[in-house]
Amino acid sequence: MSGPSWVRRAWSVIGSARFLAALQLMAIVSGGILALAGDGSAADVIWALSAALALVPLTWSVIQTLAGKRVGVDLIALLAIAAALALGEYLAAAIVALMLAGGLALEEAAGNRARRELSALIARAPAFANRKRGELIETIPVGEVLPGDVVVVRAGEVVPVDGTVEGAEAVIDESALTGEPLPVLHGPGSDVRSGTANAGSAFDLLATRPAAESAYAALVRLVRQAESQRAPFVRMADRYSAILLPVTLVLATAAWALSGDPVRALAVLVVATPCPLILAAPVALLSGVSRAARRGIIAKGSGAIEQLGRAHTVLLDKTGTLTTGAPAMDDITTAGTLTPDQLLRLVASVEQMSPNVVGRAMVDAALARSLTLSVPEGVVEGAGMGVEGRVDGHLVTAGSLRWLEQRNCADVASAAQLDGAPRSRVLVGVDGRLAGVVHLADALRDDAAASIAGLRAAGVSTVAILSGDSEEATEEIGRRLGVDAVYADLTPEGKVDIVRAMRAGPVVKPVVMVGDGINDAPALAAADVGIAMAFGGATVSSEAADVVITLDRISRVAEAIGIGRRSLYIARQSVIVGMSLSGIAMVVAAFGYIPPVAGALLQEAIDVAVILNALRALRA
């Protein structure tokens, strides 16, 4: 038998669960040796004293529980030990006491194993960094590294801070954060996150953030928060287990009344323990937390895993979550003799000189088509409006309608005839006349469609998109992904209203909200489960969320729900099977077929079985 928090608090005053379990075991073995040697009286004394050791804090806990006008299952344990001592069943009383301490020791061991991945993430946090000062390298506490410092990361070392690669390429093992086994090659200027490991030769890292603000420091804070929280399922388990008390008392009283033998009532009390309920639920759900951590999914406590396991409605932010958050060329419509590739080459050549992300999108599209760009001359840029320059003797003007009108480009009024669906666009004029329109769109992530299919496969019945973008753009994304509903033109407050309406409406709860930006934080906090895409490190959204995905893959949302499903299934399975076995044992004991000592040993075997079953949630 394993007690809930009252036993843990009581035992913590005396010593660790392992020590107490060992002490109880020594008392039972010592008494057994004395009994075999013919000194039964001495054996009874040792067994009675070991049982009394458990009875003292147990009695105090029951008094506190009753004073709070609550009846807990600890009363069953108290009655079992007290009845065993009163009836002279000292060995049975000692075994029940062993079950109290042994159950806690088993739970601690199982919990430690389940927390292994979370503990490993914390243990990886580097304490020191090798900072370059001219030609010298000094070892300093990692907290003293400032943005702009150059840090040497030697082979096999954990990257101490967020930064960019300087000089030679770096081979980085990101498996601790992403779960991906293959090292990744990062060229000069590439961003590298703290907490990853150098899988190649030593390289220089230019620090971009202090250690306290790094991605890994944020991850460690999330992990510590995850370790400290308790699942609602476990709290429900405590309440449901109290149902056993009246059932147990009725069955034990009936067994005594019908047989006239109080030992039968004692046997019922001994096997009537909620250990499978108390042990299985937290171990299985905490194992799910550990499993998720190995995949770059940090759940803030096993309560989040339980909620994910029951989720059937998922709301997804669009920009930066389902899409890349950066514009990409979608189509080209020409208005003259130029072909789409010729027009794209001209506009991309002049856009090379613009730092605007829209210009970058057209340059990337041209390079993707293997177009050769020219160096423009006489480039003029209107802030936020467009750019103009000469490319191979042609005057190329690209930007908004207003920009082309200001640059005296003719025929711009006909641009409306070149549009299909309303999209972001860049008008292009060549030699003073409208030559075409480049249509832009927020590009879908490569794994977006597969992620929606993964959510469906995981049992999610409703998938919707929430976005602050225009209705047309959001509807297009929703159509391509095949979601159930689309909500567009939303402010952050509007997203919260949708989340609350979903939670109060007919959809199947819990409601999961997935987002990545600061504007998503209120909606994440309002949902039953908020999932933050926090590949870049610490964000407001990750602080508001219940689950944080530390890598740039929306597919991990479906995986998180899958892990929650399996962990919750195993928890329930362990509870139902364990409680069923205990119930059968109670009935058999009531008919006199299981004596108290055998009943105590049988219940301990059930405890071990449900813990081992709960640990299956650690595996894929």
N, C-alpha and C positions, 0 to 999 in steps of 0.2 A: 504494500500500500504506500502510496506517496501522498503526503499532505500538501495542501495549497499553501498560500502565503503565511498563514499562522504558524505552520510547522517550520517553514524556512526561517522566519524571524526568531522563533524560539531556539531553534538549533544553532543559529548564528551566534547566540550568546555563549554557548558551550563549546562549540568547535565546528569543524567542517563536517559535511554529510559523510564523506568517506571515512573520516576518523570515527564518527559515531557508529557507522555501519560496521566498521572493523571491531569496535568495542563490543557491540551487541553480538557479533559473530563469535568473538572470543568467549563471551559469557556463555553462549549456547554450547560451544564446543567444550569449554571447561566443565560445565555442568554435565554434559554428556559423558565425559571421561569419568567424572565422579560417580555418576549413576551406574556406569558399567563396572566400576570398581566396588560397587555395593553400597556406596554412601549416598543414598537417595535424598536424605534430608539436606545435606550440604548442596547437592545439585539444585534442589528446589529453592534454597536460599539465594543462590547465584542467579537463577532464572527470574525469581521474583524481584530481586534488586534491579536487574537490567530492565525489567518491564516498568518498574516504578520510576526509573530514570526518564522514560518517555512519558509517563503518566503525569508528572508534575507540570511541565510546560503545556501539555495537552489540556489539562484541567483549567489552567489559567486562560488559555485561548478560548475554550468553550464558554467560560464565564464572560469574557469580553464580547464574544459573539452574541450571547443571549442578552447582555446589557444593551447591545445595539438593536435589540428587537429583531434579530435575525437568527435563523437556525441553520447552521452549516453541517456539512457532512463529517466534520471533525467529531461530532457527537457520536457517530457510529464507531469510530476508532476508540473513543473514550469508553463507550459501553463495552466494546469487545475486550479491551485490556482489563477494565475493572471487573467484568463478569468472569473472565478467566482467572484472575487472582482470587475472587470470592469463591469460585468453584474448585479451587486447587489445581487448575490446569495451568501450572506455572510455565511449562515449556511452550504451550500455545501463546500465553501472554508474552513471553520473550520473543517468539517468532513474529508476532504482530509488531512488537517494538522494532525488531530488525527490519520488518517491511517498511516502517516509517522512515528509518534512516536509509535503508537500502534503496527505497524508491527515489528518495531525493538524490542519492549518489548516482543512480542510473540516469535520472533526469539531467543532472549536471553534466555527466559524461556525454549523453546524447546531444545536449545543447552545445557543449564545447565543440563537438564534431561538426554540428550544423553551422556553427559560427566560424568555422575554419577559414573560409574564403574572406569573410568580412575582417577577421583578425589579421589575415595575411595582407590585406590592402592597407590597414593601419600600420602594420609592421614595416611595410616597404617605404614609408615616408622617410626620406633622407634627412639626416640631422646636420650634415656638413656639406660644403661645396668647395670646389677648388677654383678660386678666383685668380684671374691673370692680372698682374700688375707689372706692365712692361714685359721684361723677360722672366720675371719671377712668378711663381705660382704659390699662392698662400691658401691654406685650409682654414676656412672660417665657418661659423654657424650659418646654416642656410638662411636664417632670418635676417642676416646682415647683407644678403645679396640685393642690390638695387637695380632698377631698370637702367640699361646701358652698360652694366658690368658684363665682362666676358668670362664665362665659366668653362673650364676644361672638363669634359665628361669622358672619363677613361673607359676602356673596354670592360663590359660587364656591370658598370655602375648604373644606378637609377638616376634619371634626369632630375635634378633638384628643383628647377624652376621652369616656368613657361618661357620659351624663347625661340629664336630663329637660328638656323644653322649658319655658321660662318666658315668660309674657306672650303674645305673638302666636304664631300658627301658624307652623310651619316646613315648607318643601318640601324633601324630602331625596332626593338621588340615591343609591340603594343598589346601583347596578349593579356597582360594583367588588367588592362582597362577595357579591351574590346572583346576578348575571348578568341581573337583570330591568331592562329599559331604561326603564320609566316611573317618574317620580318619585313619592314617596309623601308624602301630607299627614299631618303629625303635629300634633295639637292640644296645648294647654297640658297639662303633666303627662305627656305621652307620652315613652316611653323612646327615646333615639336612641343608636346605637352609634358609637363612634369609627371612623374610616376611611371613613365615608360622606361625602358632599359636600353642601353647601348649594346647592340649585338654585333658591332663591328669594331673598327679601330677608333682610337680616341679622336674627338672632334671638339671644336670650339662652339659655344652656344652664347649668343647675345641675349641676355635676359630682357624680357619685355614687361614682366610684372614682378612685384615682390613675391616672396614665397608664400606669405600669408594670403595673397590674393590669387594664387595660382589655381589651375584646374584641379590639381591633386589635393591641395589643401581643402578646397571646397568638397571634394569627394570624401576626404577623411571626416569632415564635419557631418556630412550626410550619413556616413557609415556609423559614426558614434550615435547619431540620432536614431538610426535604424535599430541598433542594438538595445536601446533603452525603452522601446515601445512594446506594448503587449497587444495581442490580437483581440478584437471584439469576440471572436469565436471562443477564445479561452475564457473570457468573462461570462459568455453565455453558458459555457461548459460548467462553470462553477454554479450557476443558477440551476441548470438542468439536473446536475448531480444531486441537488438537495431533494429532488423528487424521490430519490432512493430512500430517504430517511423514513417517511411513513410506511412505504412498501416494506422496508426491512423490518420495522418494528411490528407491523401486522403479521408478517410471515413468521418471525421469530416467536412472537406471542402464541400464534396458532400452533406452531410445532411443539412448544412447551405444554400448552394446554391439552393438546390431543394425545401427547405421549407421556406427559407427566415427568419428562426428563429435561431439566434446564440445560443440559449439555448440548441438546439439539439447538436450542435457541442461541447458545454461544457459537455453535458452528455456523449458523446462518449469519450472525454478526461478523464473524471472521471473514467469510467470503463475500459479504455485501459491501464491497468497497468500490468507489468510483475511480479507481486508479487508471483504467483505460481512458476514461474521459479526461482526467486531469493531465495525464502524461502525453497521450497520443496527439491531441490537438496542438499544443505548443510546439512539440518536436517536429511534427510534419510541416507546420506553417513556417517555422524558423528554418527548416531545411529548404523550403521554397525560397526564402530570402537568400540563403547561401547559394543555391543553384542559380538564381537570377543574377547575383553579383558576379558569378563566373562569366556571364554573358554581357557584362557592361550595363546591367539594369540594377540600380540601387533602390531598393524598396525601404522606405522609412518605417520599418517595423513590420511584424508579421500580420498586423491588421490590414495593411495595404495588399498583401498577398491574398488574404481571405476575400477582400472586396473584389480584387481582380478575378478571383475564381468564380464569383457569382455574377460578373458583369455581362450584360446583354445589350447595352446601348453605349456607343462610342461616338463622341463629337470631336471632330478634327479641325484645327486651325488650318487655313490654306497656305498663306505665304510663309515660307521658311519651314513648314512642316511637311505638307504634301508637295510643295514646289521648292525650288532651290532658293527662292527669294531674290533672284537676279534675272533681268530680262534676257531673252534669247530670241534670235530671229525666227519668225514663224512662217513668213511668206513674203514674196516680192510681186508687186503688180507694176508693170511698165506702161507708160503712156506715149511712147514714141518708137523709134527704130532700134533702140538698144535692147539687147537680150537681158534677162534677169541677172546672169553672171556678169555681164559687162557693167550693168548698173551697180551691182554689189561691189565690184572691184573699185569703181570710181569713188563710191561713198565710203567704203572701208579705208581707202587710201587717205582721204581727207580726215576721217574720224580717228586716224592714228594719233593725231596731235591733240585730241580731246581726252581729258581724264574722266569724262562722264561714263557711267556704267552702260548707258545705252550705246555709246560709241564702241565700247569694248565688245559688246554683243555682236555688232556688225563686223568688227575686225575678226573675232573668233569664227563667225560664220564663213567669212571669206577664206580664212586659213583652212577651215575644215573642208572647203571645196577645192583646196590646192590652187587658189588664185594668187597671182603674183602682184603684190601691192607696190605702188610707186610712192616716192617721197613728194609730198605736196609743197607748194610754194605760196607765199603770201597768205598764210592762214589767219583768218579773223574769226573770233568766237564771241557769240552773244551769250552771256551768263544765263544758263537755264533755258536758252531758246534754240541754239543751233550753232553750226560752224560752216565756214566757207573758205575755199582755197582753190588753187589751180593744180590740176592733176593731168600731166601729159598734154598741156596746152588747153584743157577744158576747164571752164569755171564751174566748180561743183558747189552747190549750196544744199545743205541738209539740216533739217530741223522742223520746227513747228510751222503752222500756216502763217502765223504772225511774222515769223522770222523770214520766210520766203517773200512775204509782201514787203517787208522792210528792205530786203535786198533786191527789190524790183524784178522779181521773177514772174513771168507771164503765165497765164492759164491756171493759176493756183486754185481758182474757183471750181475747176473741174475735178479737184482731188476727191470730193465726196463721191463721185461716180466710180472711183477706183476702189472704194472700200467694200468689203463683204461684211462679215460680222464686226461689230464695234470692238476694236482692239487698239492697243497702244500703237502709234504709227510715227514714222519719220518720213516727211515729205522730202523728195530729192529733186533739185533743179539742176539742169546741165545747160550751160551757156545761156542762162536767162530764161529758160522755159521749163515747165514742169515735165520731168522725165519719168517719174514713177513714185511709188510709195513702198517703203519697207515696213512690214507689219511685225510687231513684237509681241511676245507673250511671256508670261512667267512660266519657265520650263518646269514640267513635272519631274520629280525625282525618279531616277531609274527604277527604284523598287516600290514606287507608289502603288501601281496597279496590283502587283503581287502582294503588297501589304493589305490591301482591301480584301483580296481573295483569302489571305491568311486569317483575317478577322472573321470572315464568314465561316471558314473551316473550323475556327476555334469556338464557334457557337454564338457569335455576336449577331443579334437579329436586326438591330437598327444602327446604321452608320450615316452620319450627317456631317456636312461641312459648315463651319462658322468662319466668316471672313469679313474684314473691313473693306475689302475690294468691291468693285462694282458688281452689280447683279449679273451682267452679261458675262464678265470674265469668270465669275465664280460658277455660274451655271454651266459654262463650257467645261471647266475642270470636273464638276460633278457628273456631267454627262459622260465624259471620257472614262471616269473611274467607276461609274455605275453605283453611286451612293443612293441612299433612300431619300434624302432631303438636303436642301441647300439654303443657308441663311446668309444674305449678303448685306453690304452697306452697314455693317454693325460697328458701333463704338465699343470700347471695353465694357461700358455699362450695359450695352445691348447684348453682348455675349453672356454676361452674368444673368441677364433676364431670361435668355433662352435656356441656359443651364438650369435655372430654378424652375422654369416652366416644365422642362423635361422631367425633373425630379418630382414635380407635383402632378404631372400628367399621366397618361395611360401607358407610356413606354415601360418596358421591363427594366427595373432597377437592379443593381446600382448603375449610375450614369458616370461614364469615364470621359474626361476632357483632356485632349492632347494639344499642347502648344509649345512655342519656343521663345516668344518675345516678352518684353516687359508688359505689353498691353494684354497679354494672355493671363498674367498672374491672378487678377481677380476671378476670372472664370475657373482657373485651376483650383483656387481655394474654395469656390462655391460648389464644385462637383463632388460626388461621393469619392471619386479617385481622380486626382490630378496627375497627369504624366507630363513632365517637362523634357523637351529635347534640349539637352545642355552640353552639346559637343564642345562648345567654346569655353566651358568652365563655369564659374559661379555667375549666376544670373538671378534676378528677382524672381523669375518664373520657377527656378529650381528650389528656391526657398519656400515658395507657396505650394509646391507640388508634394504629392505623397510618394511618387515614384520618379526617379530621374534616370534618363537614358544618356549614357556618357559618350556615345559614339553616334556618328552622323548617319543613322539608318532608321527610317520609319518602320521598317519590317520588325524591329525589336518590340514594337507595341503589341503586335499579334503574338510574339513569342512570350512577352510578359504575361499576357492573358492566358496563354497555354500553360505556363508554369503555375500560375494561380489556380487554374482549373485542376491540374493534376495534384497539386499540394492539398487543396481543399478536399478532393475526392479521397485521397489517402487518409487524411485526418478523419473524415466521416466514416470511412471504411473501418479504420482502427477502432474508433469509438463504438460503432454498432457491433462489430464482431466481439470486441472485448467485453462490452456490457452484456451482450447476449450470453457469452460464456459464463460471466459472473452470475447472471440470472439463473441459468441452468444449474450452476453449482449451488446456489441458494436453495433451490427446490430440492435437489438431491440431498443436501445437508439437512433440510427440514424433515426428510423421511428417515434420517439416521444413517445414511450410507457414507457420509463423509464426516469423520471426527474433526475436532477443532485443529489439531496439529496438521493433519493432511490438508484441511481447507486452507490454512495459512500458506502452506507450501504451494498448493495449486494456484492460489491467487498471485503469488510471486511469479510463477511461471507465466500466467496470463500477462502480467506487467511486462516481463521481458519480451514476450511475443509482440505486444502492441508497439513497443518502442522500436524493435527491429523493423516492423512493418512501416512505421512512420518515417524511418530513415530512408525508405525507398524514394522519398521525394527529393533526395539529394541527387539522384541519378537522372539522366536524360530520358 
